[in-house]
């Protein structure tokens, strides 16, 4: 097995130039990593070489409007972003993948599993919530109120707060600030409105692919930690793990443990 060095590529889609990176054996099964809102592909730096060395071809990318994928394009929605990832898979020549997503990136993975199950080998979700579960009216209203509240928040203070609430480790907080700072306030609000519109209650739906559901022990983002046990219990093929000493970006705060769980899951449920 020969590991191919990282190759950066781009595609043009719906008004945005999407940047993505491939690393790993050319004949390996595909694993995609999708970052959360305001983060970029670098949030998975601690996972890429580990997964590629295990025999997988790894695809990381900057979601439209984030990192190098500018401009944000014609619109921002879960459907469009999921379509972007499927287009990247097509461009790379892959029909199926293990989809790994953090926070909003987990929404993208779920959307593909729901709308295009034939393109999913397994799912790994980090600090995400279900897009189809029933949530209390109070929780739904609280989420809908966040865009106007964020709009009123002074930009610099807002970006610092995002970074502080994202991670427990100072180095990861610095990364989160840098990634968030790449978006203007207007771009972030456009992204966040897309996040808010992502929930689509469907009580009868279940994820049929193998699922590794994780979040950090100290994840304080929304209701991630609160609803995770209920979500895990309702899925027919779910392994649920809480990552100690970690916040919302659990794969960055505690990469050693996360990588160990990830490789174990891949070996058992989606071997290279």
MARKESE-863105 format. One record per residue (C-alpha): x, y, z; residue in three letters. Coordinates in Angstrom, 1 decimal, padded with zeros to 4 digits, m for minus. Example, Ala and Ser with C-alpha at 12.3 -4.5 7.8 and 13.67 -1.06 7.14 Angstrom:
BEGIN
[[012.3,m004.5,007.8],ALA]
[[013.7,m001.1,007.1],SER]
This chain:
BEGIN
[[000.0,000.0,000.0],UNK]
[[001.4,003.4,m001.0],UNK]
[[000.2,006.6,000.6],UNK]
[[m000.3,009.4,m001.9],UNK]
[[000.6,012.8,m000.6],UNK]
[[m002.0,015.4,000.0],UNK]
[[m003.5,016.8,m003.3],UNK]
[[m005.6,020.0,m003.3],UNK]
[[m008.3,020.3,m005.9],UNK]
[[m011.2,022.5,m006.6],UNK]
[[m014.6,022.4,m008.2],UNK]
[[m016.9,025.2,m009.2],UNK]
[[m020.5,024.7,m008.0],UNK]
[[m023.5,027.0,m007.4],UNK]
[[m021.4,030.2,m007.4],UNK]
[[m018.6,028.9,m005.1],UNK]
[[m015.2,027.5,m005.7],UNK]
[[m015.0,024.5,m003.4],UNK]
[[m011.5,023.5,m002.2],UNK]
[[m010.9,019.9,m001.1],UNK]
[[m008.0,017.7,m000.3],UNK]
[[m007.3,014.0,m000.9],UNK]
[[m004.7,011.8,000.9],UNK]
[[m004.2,008.1,001.2],UNK]
[[m004.1,005.1,m001.1],UNK]
[[m005.8,005.7,m004.4],UNK]
[[m007.5,002.3,m004.2],UNK]
[[m008.6,002.7,m000.6],UNK]
[[m012.2,003.1,000.5],UNK]
[[m013.2,006.7,000.9],UNK]
[[m013.7,008.5,004.3],UNK]
[[m014.9,012.1,004.2],UNK]
[[m014.6,014.7,006.9],UNK]
[[m016.9,017.6,007.0],UNK]
[[m016.3,020.4,009.6],UNK]
[[m018.8,022.3,011.6],UNK]
[[m020.1,025.9,011.0],UNK]
[[m017.3,028.4,011.0],UNK]
[[m014.6,025.7,011.1],UNK]
[[m012.5,024.5,008.1],UNK]
[[m010.7,021.4,006.9],UNK]
[[m007.8,021.9,009.4],UNK]
[[m010.0,020.8,012.3],UNK]
[[m009.3,017.2,011.2],UNK]
[[m005.5,017.5,010.9],UNK]
[[m005.1,015.1,013.8],UNK]
[[m007.2,012.4,012.0],UNK]
[[m006.1,012.6,008.4],UNK]
[[m002.8,010.8,008.5],UNK]
[[m004.0,008.3,011.0],UNK]
[[m007.0,007.2,008.9],UNK]
[[m004.9,007.3,005.6],UNK]
[[m002.3,005.1,007.2],UNK]
[[m005.0,002.6,008.0],UNK]
[[m005.6,002.1,004.3],UNK]
[[m008.4,004.7,003.6],UNK]
[[m008.5,007.5,001.0],UNK]
[[m009.3,010.6,003.0],UNK]
[[m011.3,013.6,001.7],UNK]
[[m011.3,016.8,003.7],UNK]
[[m012.8,020.1,002.5],UNK]
[[m013.8,023.6,003.2],UNK]
[[m017.6,024.0,003.1],UNK]
[[m018.7,026.9,000.9],UNK]
[[m018.0,030.3,002.5],UNK]
[[m015.4,028.8,004.9],UNK]
[[m011.6,028.6,004.6],UNK]
[[m010.5,028.7,001.0],UNK]
[[m014.0,028.0,m000.4],UNK]
[[m015.0,031.5,m001.5],UNK]
[[m017.3,033.1,m002.2],UNK]
[[m020.2,031.6,m000.3],UNK]
[[m022.1,031.3,m003.6],UNK]
[[m025.7,031.5,m004.6],UNK]
[[m027.1,030.3,m001.3],UNK]
[[m026.3,028.3,001.8],UNK]
[[m028.5,025.4,003.0],UNK]
[[m028.1,021.9,004.2],UNK]
[[m029.3,020.6,000.8],UNK]
[[m026.8,022.6,m001.1],UNK]
[[m023.8,021.7,001.1],UNK]
[[m024.8,018.0,001.0],UNK]
[[m024.9,018.3,m002.8],UNK]
[[m021.5,019.9,m002.7],UNK]
[[m020.0,016.9,m000.9],UNK]
[[m021.7,014.4,m003.3],UNK]
[[m020.2,016.4,m006.2],UNK]
[[m016.8,016.1,m004.6],UNK]
[[m017.2,012.3,m004.3],UNK]
[[m018.3,012.1,m008.0],UNK]
[[m015.3,014.2,m009.0],UNK]
[[m012.9,011.9,m007.0],UNK]
[[m014.5,008.8,m008.5],UNK]
[[m016.2,007.4,m005.4],UNK]
[[m019.8,006.1,m005.1],UNK]
[[m019.8,005.4,m001.3],UNK]
[[m018.0,006.7,001.7],UNK]
[[m017.8,006.6,005.5],UNK]
[[m019.0,010.1,006.3],UNK]
[[m017.6,011.9,009.4],UNK]
[[m019.0,015.2,010.4],UNK]
[[m018.6,017.6,013.3],UNK]
[[m021.6,019.7,014.5],UNK]
[[m023.2,021.0,011.2],UNK]
[[m020.9,018.6,009.4],UNK]
[[m022.9,015.9,011.2],UNK]
[[m026.0,017.4,009.7],UNK]
[[m024.5,017.0,006.2],UNK]
[[m023.6,013.4,006.9],UNK]
[[m027.2,012.7,008.1],UNK]
[[m028.7,014.5,005.1],UNK]
[[m026.8,012.3,002.7],UNK]
[[m027.7,009.1,004.7],UNK]
[[m031.3,010.1,004.6],UNK]
[[m031.6,011.3,001.0],UNK]
[[m028.9,009.1,m000.6],UNK]
[[m028.4,006.0,001.6],UNK]
[[m026.7,004.2,m001.3],UNK]
[[m023.8,006.6,m000.9],UNK]
[[m023.1,005.9,002.8],UNK]
[[m021.0,003.0,004.2],UNK]
[[m021.2,004.3,007.8],UNK]
[[m021.5,007.5,009.8],UNK]
[[m019.3,009.1,012.5],UNK]
[[m020.8,012.1,014.2],UNK]
[[m019.0,014.5,016.6],UNK]
[[m020.8,017.1,018.7],UNK]
[[m023.9,016.9,016.4],UNK]
[[m027.6,016.6,017.0],UNK]
[[m030.3,014.7,015.1],UNK]
[[m031.9,016.6,012.2],UNK]
[[m035.1,014.5,012.4],UNK]
[[m035.9,014.0,016.1],UNK]
[[m038.8,015.8,017.8],UNK]
[[m037.6,018.7,019.9],UNK]
[[m039.6,020.7,022.5],UNK]
[[m041.2,023.8,021.1],UNK]
[[m039.1,025.9,023.6],UNK]
[[m035.9,024.4,022.1],UNK]
[[m037.0,025.1,018.5],UNK]
[[m037.9,028.7,019.3],UNK]
[[m034.6,029.2,021.1],UNK]
[[m032.7,028.0,018.0],UNK]
[[m034.8,030.3,015.7],UNK]
[[m034.0,033.3,017.9],UNK]
[[m030.2,032.8,017.5],UNK]
[[m029.7,034.6,014.1],UNK]
[[m031.1,038.0,015.2],UNK]
[[m029.3,037.7,018.6],UNK]
[[m026.0,036.9,016.8],UNK]
[[m026.6,039.9,014.5],UNK]
[[m026.7,042.3,017.4],UNK]
[[m023.6,040.8,019.1],UNK]
[[m020.4,042.9,018.5],UNK]
[[m018.4,041.0,015.9],UNK]
[[m015.0,040.7,017.7],UNK]
[[m016.5,039.7,021.0],UNK]
[[m018.8,037.2,019.2],UNK]
[[m015.9,035.5,017.5],UNK]
[[m013.9,035.2,020.7],UNK]
[[m017.0,033.7,022.4],UNK]
[[m017.4,031.1,019.7],UNK]
[[m013.7,030.1,020.1],UNK]
[[m014.0,029.8,023.9],UNK]
[[m017.2,027.7,023.7],UNK]
[[m015.8,025.4,021.0],UNK]
[[m013.0,023.8,022.8],UNK]
[[m011.3,023.2,026.2],UNK]
[[m007.7,023.3,025.0],UNK]
[[m006.2,026.8,024.4],UNK]
[[m004.5,025.7,021.1],UNK]
[[m007.8,024.5,019.8],UNK]
[[m009.5,027.7,020.9],UNK]
[[m006.9,029.7,019.0],UNK]
[[m007.6,027.6,015.9],UNK]
[[m011.3,028.1,016.2],UNK]
[[m010.9,031.8,016.4],UNK]
[[m008.7,031.9,013.4],UNK]
[[m011.2,029.7,011.4],UNK]
[[m014.2,031.8,012.5],UNK]
[[m012.3,035.0,011.6],UNK]
[[m012.2,033.9,008.0],UNK]
[[m015.9,034.6,007.7],UNK]
[[m017.4,038.0,007.7],UNK]
[[m020.3,038.7,010.1],UNK]
[[m022.6,038.6,007.1],UNK]
[[m021.3,035.3,005.9],UNK]
[[m021.6,033.7,009.4],UNK]
[[m025.2,034.9,009.6],UNK]
[[m026.0,033.4,006.2],UNK]
[[m024.4,030.1,007.3],UNK]
[[m026.2,030.1,010.6],UNK]
[[m029.6,030.7,009.0],UNK]
[[m028.9,027.6,006.9],UNK]
[[m028.0,025.7,010.1],UNK]
[[m031.3,026.7,011.8],UNK]
[[m033.3,025.6,008.8],UNK]
[[m031.7,022.2,008.7],UNK]
[[m034.0,020.5,011.2],UNK]
[[m036.7,018.5,009.5],UNK]
[[m038.7,016.5,012.0],UNK]
[[m039.4,012.9,010.8],UNK]
[[m040.2,010.7,013.9],UNK]
[[m040.4,007.6,011.8],UNK]
[[m036.9,007.9,010.3],UNK]
[[m034.0,005.9,011.6],UNK]
[[m030.4,005.8,010.4],UNK]
[[m029.9,002.4,008.9],UNK]
[[m026.1,002.5,008.4],UNK]
[[m023.6,001.8,011.2],UNK]
[[m023.3,004.9,013.4],UNK]
[[m020.6,006.1,015.8],UNK]
[[m022.1,008.9,017.8],UNK]
[[m019.7,011.0,020.0],UNK]
[[m019.5,014.3,021.8],UNK]
[[m017.1,015.8,024.3],UNK]
[[m017.6,015.4,028.0],UNK]
[[m017.7,019.2,028.3],UNK]
[[m019.7,020.0,025.1],UNK]
[[m021.9,023.0,025.9],UNK]
[[m023.1,023.7,022.4],UNK]
[[m026.9,023.8,022.3],UNK]
[[m028.5,020.6,023.5],UNK]
[[m025.9,018.2,022.0],UNK]
[[m024.9,016.4,025.2],UNK]
[[m028.5,016.6,026.6],UNK]
[[m030.2,014.7,023.8],UNK]
[[m027.4,012.4,022.7],UNK]
[[m028.4,009.5,025.0],UNK]
[[m032.0,009.5,023.7],UNK]
[[m030.8,009.8,020.1],UNK]
[[m028.4,006.9,020.5],UNK]
[[m031.1,004.7,022.0],UNK]
[[m033.5,005.3,019.1],UNK]
[[m031.0,004.3,016.3],UNK]
[[m030.9,000.6,015.5],UNK]
[[m027.1,000.3,014.9],UNK]
[[m025.4,003.0,017.1],UNK]
[[m022.4,003.0,019.3],UNK]
[[m022.4,006.0,021.7],UNK]
[[m019.2,007.4,023.2],UNK]
[[m018.5,010.4,025.4],UNK]
[[m015.0,011.8,024.9],UNK]
[[m013.4,012.8,028.2],UNK]
[[m011.5,016.1,028.6],UNK]
[[m013.1,017.5,025.5],UNK]
[[m015.5,020.2,024.4],UNK]
[[m017.5,020.7,021.2],UNK]
[[m014.5,020.0,018.9],UNK]
[[m013.9,016.7,020.7],UNK]
[[m011.7,015.3,018.0],UNK]
[[m009.3,018.2,018.5],UNK]
[[m009.4,018.4,022.3],UNK]
[[m008.7,014.7,022.8],UNK]
[[m007.4,013.4,019.5],UNK]
[[m005.7,010.3,020.9],UNK]
[[m008.8,008.8,022.4],UNK]
[[m011.0,009.9,019.5],UNK]
[[m008.7,008.4,016.9],UNK]
[[m008.6,005.1,018.9],UNK]
[[m012.4,004.9,018.9],UNK]
[[m012.6,005.9,015.2],UNK]
[[m010.1,003.3,014.0],UNK]
[[m011.7,000.6,016.1],UNK]
[[m015.1,001.5,014.6],UNK]
[[m013.8,001.6,011.0],UNK]
[[m012.0,m001.7,011.4],UNK]
[[m015.2,m003.3,012.8],UNK]
[[m017.9,m001.7,010.7],UNK]
[[m016.2,m000.4,007.5],UNK]
[[m012.9,m002.1,007.0],UNK]
[[m010.5,m000.8,004.5],UNK]
